[in-house]
Amino acid sequence: MTAFIAERVCEAEDNAGQKIQISIAIEAPYKIDEESWGCIVSIEGLKLRTTQNKPHRIVGSDSWQALTLAITLIEQLLFYFVESGGKLFWEGGSEPMRIHDVIPRFPQNAT
């Protein structure tokens, strides 16, 4: 593994009301072979069966695709967490945070 290129920590509350901390990090994409690139994603603190607090290697056809797929995985896992009753908060505070605050998206019709 290489050093993380981006990290975010946020406070959260799971669906049982327990306070937790979620740490998200992405490593720089790296070339696996002539046809694929990888990108490591680390998400700690989520209590979803799919995460198991271990890094995930995302594979794409180039570095751009690997990175965007890694970001999409983070967005999906946070969505599942919130859909199951979890809440996100800014680090060190009690102010609510939306998934859009972590992964901003433009509207579909934006130019």
C-alpha positions in Angstrom: 0.0 0.0 0.0 1.0 3.6 -0.7 0.1 6.7 1.2 -3.4 8.0 1.2 -4.1 10.8 -1.3 -7.4 11.8 0.4 -8.9 11.2 3.9 -12.0 12.2 5.8 -13.2 11.5 9.3 -16.7 12.1 10.4 -18.7 11.4 13.5 -21.8 9.2 13.1 -24.6 7.6 15.0 -25.6 4.0 14.1 -29.2 2.9 13.9 -29.0 1.8 17.6 -28.1 5.4 18.6 -24.4 4.5 19.4 -21.9 7.2 18.6 -19.1 6.1 16.2 -16.3 7.6 14.1 -16.1 6.8 10.4 -12.7 7.1 8.7 -12.5 7.1 4.9 -9.3 7.1 2.9 -8.3 6.5 -0.8 -4.8 5.6 -2.1 -3.5 6.8 -5.4 -4.4 4.6 -8.4 -1.7 2.2 -9.4 -1.1 0.2 -12.5 -1.8 -3.5 -12.0 -1.0 -4.7 -15.5 -1.2 -3.5 -19.1 -5.0 -3.5 -19.0 -6.0 -2.5 -15.5 -5.5 -0.1 -12.7 -6.2 -0.5 -9.0 -7.2 1.9 -6.2 -7.4 1.0 -2.5 -10.3 2.3 -0.4 -10.3 2.1 3.4 -13.6 2.7 5.3 -13.4 2.1 9.0 -16.2 2.4 11.6 -19.2 1.4 9.5 -21.1 -1.5 10.8 -22.2 -3.0 7.5 -21.5 -6.6 6.7 -20.0 -5.6 3.3 -17.2 -3.4 4.8 -15.7 -5.6 7.5 -13.2 -2.7 8.2 -10.7 -4.0 5.7 -9.4 -2.2 2.6 -11.1 -2.8 -0.7 -9.1 -2.9 -4.0 -11.1 -1.4 -6.8 -10.1 -2.2 -10.4 -10.7 -0.1 -13.5 -9.4 0.1 -17.1 -7.4 3.2 -16.3 -6.5 5.4 -13.3 -9.5 7.7 -13.8 -12.0 4.8 -13.8 -10.3 3.1 -10.8 -10.5 6.4 -8.8 -14.1 7.2 -9.7 -15.2 3.7 -8.9 -13.5 4.0 -5.5 -15.4 7.2 -4.8 -18.6 5.6 -6.0 -18.1 2.7 -3.5 -17.7 5.1 -0.6 -20.8 6.9 -1.7 -22.8 3.6 -1.8 -21.6 2.4 1.6 -22.5 5.7 3.2 -25.9 5.5 1.5 -26.5 2.0 2.9 -25.4 3.3 6.4 -27.9 6.2 6.3 -30.7 4.1 4.7 -30.3 1.6 7.6 -31.0 4.4 10.1 -27.4 5.8 10.6 -26.7 9.5 10.8 -23.6 11.5 9.8 -22.1 14.5 11.6 -19.1 16.8 10.9 -16.0 15.8 12.8 -15.9 17.1 16.3 -19.4 18.5 16.2 -23.1 17.7 16.3 -24.0 19.4 13.1 -25.6 17.0 10.6 -23.8 16.1 7.5 -25.3 14.8 4.3 -23.8 12.2 1.9 -23.6 15.1 -0.6 -21.2 16.8 1.8 -18.9 13.9 1.5 -19.3 13.2 -2.2 -20.6 16.3 -3.9 -22.5 15.7 -7.2 -23.7 18.1 -9.9 -27.3 17.8 -11.0 -27.8 15.6 -14.0 -28.7 18.5 -16.2 -25.7 20.7 -15.2 -23.4 21.8 -18.0 
